[in-house]
Amino acid sequence: MIYANYAATTPELSPVVVKELCEYVGGTHLNAARNFEGLEAGAIALRSRRAIAKLFNAPDPLKVLFTSGATQSLNMAINGFLRQGDHVLSTSVEHNATARPLEALRKSGVIELDWLRCDADGVLDAETIPKAIRKNTRLLVMSHASNVLGTILPVTEAFRIAREYGILTVLDTAQTGGVVPFTMGACCDVLAFTGHKGLGGLAGSGGFVIGEDAAAHIRPWIRGGTGSRSDSLDMPEFMPDKFEPGTQNTIGILSLAVSVEEILRTGVEKIRERECALTARFMAGLRELKKITLYGTGDPERSVALVSIAVQGYDAGEVSRYLFEKHGIITRSGLHCAPLAHKTAGTYPGGTVRFSFGSGTTEPDIDAMLEALSKM
Ligand SMILES: Cc1ncc(COP(=O)(O)O)c(C=O)c1O
């Protein structure tokens, strides 16, 4: 079996993660801030906050908040920040994790919304942003890279422009966390991350990093017990409690701590270099094949390690099924929860076949995928 669906999830945990999780599962599990011994869960969370802050070059570990993943984080930022009459900008390649909460607010008359148009390869010209800004524009949300086209968006430039206009900036790093170096610093106000892709953690883990000033402007969207200020019916204003009600997913948070520490030992630059080389090999091989359309820029340096294609004469589902049944290759076909990106690329509603690579992908795997496609 060859797994080429890392953009959906990383299927294997690293041995160091498995070892620590097994030790944790075999021990006692205490709730952070709910009893004295519960400090243990708090210590696990702090370890994870420190590793994630370092990964994204964020200044304050206490502003790393845990949720169930990028979807929940984006919903918390979007719904916690926006008010009646606000105008929002996002891009035409967004995942439904961003598109659906924004669209729901638009449909219910709370916000006005514009999608910044990327070209068919998913490239966004940041210079188009000032023209799209209105008096009431308060938020720019965008992905760091498209999960359909692989294209890396000019987030630093886009956010620099937005911030000049006092617009809050929210970044979705689901496709780049742990695999593309990124310095949050003062670049964005909220950085949403997922645990189960490039960060190598368990499904159901993830969170967001919040900038110094942004925390004061975002209301908690989920409220409940925090084990602190229990005399009050209001959420605490301090971090991380303001955005972390309820019992946490400590095992997921531990998986993130161990995996991200390992990523830091390896170095994100090195991981990126390896993935770029695999993507370049695959793209070069595809160009040798007839009847294949490659979507996105076709430039591995401007893309994450994912490639969407179409095979002339077959629909996307048929190609994925053939690859799996005849060659044991796991890809993903269809719309990849991102219909806007397919409308942008001209591949809606049929979708594409997406190959995506990660920690377990090897050069022989890439060659086997090309060989299988050539047979088709
Ligand atoms: C670009 C993008 N954003 C958001 C998500 C959702 O992430 P999560 O699974 O952590 O909710 C995904 C997952 O496929 C994604 O690719």
The ligand as a Tripos MOL2 file, in Angstrom:
@<TRIPOS>MOLECULE
LIG
   16    16     1     0     0
SMALL
NO_CHARGES

@<TRIPOS>ATOM
      1 C1         -6.8900   24.2410    4.3420 C.3       1 LIG1
      2 C2         -7.6020   23.4830    5.4290 C.ar      1 LIG1
      3 N1         -8.2050   24.1680    6.4150 N.ar      1 LIG1
      4 C3         -8.8420   23.5490    7.4160 C.ar      1 LIG1
      5 C4         -8.8920   22.1750    7.4950 C.ar      1 LIG1
      6 C5         -9.6290   21.5350    8.6270 C.3       1 LIG1
      7 O1         -8.7310   21.0870    9.6140 O.3       1 LIG1
      8 P1         -9.2080   20.1990   10.8570 P.3       1 LIG1
      9 O2         -9.2690   18.7960   10.3550 O.co2     1 LIG1
     10 O3         -8.1350   20.3750   11.8680 O.co2     1 LIG1
     11 O4        -10.4820   20.7130   11.3400 O.co2     1 LIG1
     12 C6         -8.2770   21.4140    6.4940 C.ar      1 LIG1
     13 C7         -8.3550   19.9420    6.5440 C.2       1 LIG1
     14 O5         -8.4740   19.2610    5.5660 O.2       1 LIG1
     15 C8         -7.6070   22.0870    5.4340 C.ar      1 LIG1
     16 O6         -7.0070   21.4200    4.4600 O.3       1 LIG1
@<TRIPOS>BOND
     1     1     2 1
     2     2     3 ar
     3     2    15 ar
     4     3     4 ar
     5     4     5 ar
     6     5     6 1
     7     5    12 ar
     8     6     7 1
     9     7     8 1
    10     8     9 2
    11     8    10 1
    12     8    11 1
    13    12    13 1
    14    12    15 ar
    15    13    14 2
    16    15    16 1
@<TRIPOS>SUBSTRUCTURE
     1 LIG1         1 GROUP 0 **** ****
